[in-house]
C-alpha cells in the first residue's frame, strides 16, 4: 500500500509539474505606475533594435518577435486602461465649467486651482495615452520587421547549396570535423553519466525507481488497455451514431499522447527529483519530453484513423486492404520522427559542426521522404489489387488525390534535392510533408468531431435536443438550422487555425497571423464607426444571449406566472407580446452599445434612409404603430370574435405588422393592424362574452298558447349550456291572420355556442310538439274558382 501511494504521488506530480514551483506570495504587488510601464516598454523596444543590428539566428529572431508582440499588447492594454481615467477628468472639468471670459466676474480661487490641476492631469494623461499608442504601433512594426528578417533567412537557407552527397567532397568536411564532434558528444555523455550517477544515489534512488516503474507500468497498461477502454466507454456513454466513431478516434489520439508524454515526464521527474539536473540537461530533457509527446501523437493519430482491427469504427473511406498495408507506417513515422528529432536536438545542444548538421539533415530528409514514398506505394498497390479482383475502390475526394500527388512530388523533389546538394531544401520538404500530413489528419479528425458533436447535441430526436425544445420552446427546424450554422462557424475557425499552423514554418505563426488580421480589420471604418473584430464578436454574443434571455423570460411568464394570475388569456398574451417587443429593443440597444455605436455614428445612415422610411416604409411603420396601439388600448385582443368588412372570426395572434383572424372554416386571414384602428370593427366579445340564442316559432290560431310556451321554456331550461342568469324568456310576440308567433330568448357563455345550441333547441321543441300532437302552422292554399256569367243559361 505504501508503494502504491508513492506511485500515485509520482503520477500526480508528473501530471502537474507546477507543484515543484515556488508558492506565490499571499499579497499581490501593487501595479506599477504608467510612467514606469512606459519606460520599461521603451527599454524592451530599444533592446530589440540593438539585437537586430547583429545577425541573430532564427531562434533569437523568434524570441525578439514574441517580445515585440508582447510590448504591443501591453501598450494597447495600458492605453485602454488609461482611457476611462481621461473620461473621468473630462466629466470633472465639465462640472467645473469653462473658465470665465475676460471682463467677467472672477471665480473662486479654489475652483480656479482645481481647474488648473485637472487640466495639468489631463495633459499628462493624454501624453501617456499617445505614448502608449505609439509604442504599440512601434512594437507591431518591429514584429513585422523581425518576421521579414526570418523569411529572408529562411529563403537564403533554402537556396544554399553544398557538394552532392554522391561525391567525396561532401563527406570530406564531416570526416575532418568528426573528431571534434565526437569529443563534444563524449562530453555530453559524461555529463549525462554524472547526472545519472547523482540520481542513483540513495537519497534519490527510491524516487527514481518509483518514477521509472510508474512510467513502465503506464506505457504497458496504456498500450494494452487504452483502445479497448475507450471503445468500451464510447459504446456505453456516447449515443449511437457518427459521434461514437469520431470521439473514439480523438480519444485514442489524445490518450496516446497522455500515456507516452506522461511516462516521459515521469522519467524526467525521477532524474531531476531533487534538482539533480543542471539547466542544460533539464532543458534537453524537457525538449525530449515534447518530442516524445509529438511522436506519440503521430502514432496515435495514424492508428485512430486507420482502425485496422475495427473497420466499422474507421472514419476515412479507406478499404481494409489499404488500412492493413498502411498499418506499420504510423509507428515507423513516429519512431523516425522521435529518433531524428532527438539527433537534431543533440546536435544543437553540443554545438555540432556545420558539416555534421548538414549530413544529419540529409539523412533525416531521406528517411522521412522514403517512408512517405513507401506509404504511397503501398496505397497504390492496395488500389491496384482491388481493381484486379474486380472490386471498384471507393471514390476518393478531390483533395485526397491532390494531397497524394503533392506528397509524391515532394518525395521526388526531396530525393533530387539531396542528390544535387540542396540539403536544406530537401530537409524542409521532408519535414513539411510530415508536418502537413499530421496537420491534415488532425484537421480531418477535428472537423468530423465538431460536426458530429454539434449534430448530436442539437438533434431534434436526441435527448439534448428534446430538452432544448422543452426548455426554450424551439422547433425542429430551428435546431437543425442552429446545428448547421454552428457547424459551419466551427469549421471556419478550425480551418483558420490550421492555416496559421501551416504558415508557422515560413516565419509566420498563428499569433502573428492573428495580429495581422486584427491590424487589417481593426482599421476598417464605416462612416464614423470603427469596425473591430473583437467588438463585433462581443456585440453578436450580447445580441444572441439577450434574445435567448428574452425568450426564456417570455416562456416563463406565459406558461408559469401569468396563468396563475387573474388576468384573462387575451391580456396575458398582450403582456407577453409587449415584453417581447421591449426586450428586443433593449437587446438591440445593448448590442449597439457593445459595438460602441452611438447615435452620432448612425445619424448619417438614418438621414439617408429617412426618405425611404417616409415613402416606401410608410405602411409598415403605420401597421407597427397600430399594433402597439392594439396591444396597449386593447380594443381587440387575442380570443375576441370580431367582424370587419367581409372578415369575421376569432383573433389568434397580434403580430408586429398584421393580425391573424381565424375564419369559421379554419382558414386564416391576415389583416393589417391599421385596418383594425381606422375602420369600423364589430367586436362581439368586447363588453360581454355571452351569446344570445333567439328562436321565433309561428303556430296555428287554434293552438294552446300556454302549453306551447311551456314546451319552449322547458326546452331552454333543460339545455345544459343555457345560463340561468339572465333567465330564458318566452313571449307571445303577436297574433295575425296567419297564426300566433312566439319569441324565445336565452343566453349561453360564448357567442360561438349559439349555432349549436339553437339547433339542439329546435330539435327538442319539434320533437316534443309532435309527441303531444300539437300541429304546426301550414302554408295556406289559395284556389281561384271562375263564376258563371249572368247571361249564361243553365
Secondary structure, 3 states (H helix, E strand, C coil): CHHHHHHHHHHHHHHCHHHHCCCCCCCCCCCCCHHHHHHHHHHHHHHHHHHHHCCCCHHHHHHHHHHHHHHHHHHHHHHHHHHHHHHHHHHHHHHHCCCCCCCCCCCCHHHHHHHHHHHHHHHHHHHHHHHHHHHHHHHHHHHHHHHHHHHHHHHHHHHCCCCCCCCHHHHHHHHHHHHHHHHHHHHHHHHHHHHHHHHCCHHHHHHHHHHHHHHHHHHHHHHHHHHHHHHHHHHHHCCCCHHHHHHHHHHHHHHHHHHHHHHHHHHHHHHCCCCCCCHHHHHHHHHHHHHHHHHHHHHHHHHHHHCCCCHHHCCCCCCHHHHHHHHHHHHHHHHHHHHHHHHHHHHHHHCCCHHHHHHHHHHHHHHHHHHHHHHHHHHHHHHHHHHHCCCCCCCCCHHHHHHHHHHHHHHHHHHHHHHHCCHHHHHHHHHHHHHHHHHHHHHHHHHHHHHHHHHHHCCCCCHHHHHHHHHHCCCHHHHHHHHHHHHHHHHHHHHHHHHHHHCHHHCCCHHHHHHHHHHHHHCEEECCEEECHHHHHHHHHHHHHHHHHHHHHHHHHHHHHHHHCCCCHHHHHHHHHHHHHHHHHHHHHHHHHHCCCCCCCCHHHHHHHHHHHHHCCHHHHHHHHHHHHHHHHCCCCCCCEEEECCEEEEEEEECCCEEEEECCCCCEEEEEHHHHHHCCCEECCCCCCCEEEEEEEEECCCCCHHHHHHHHHHHHHHCCCECCCCCCEEEEEEEECCEEEEEEEEEECCHHHHHHHHHHHHHHHHHHHHHHCCCECCCCCCCCCCCCCCCCCC
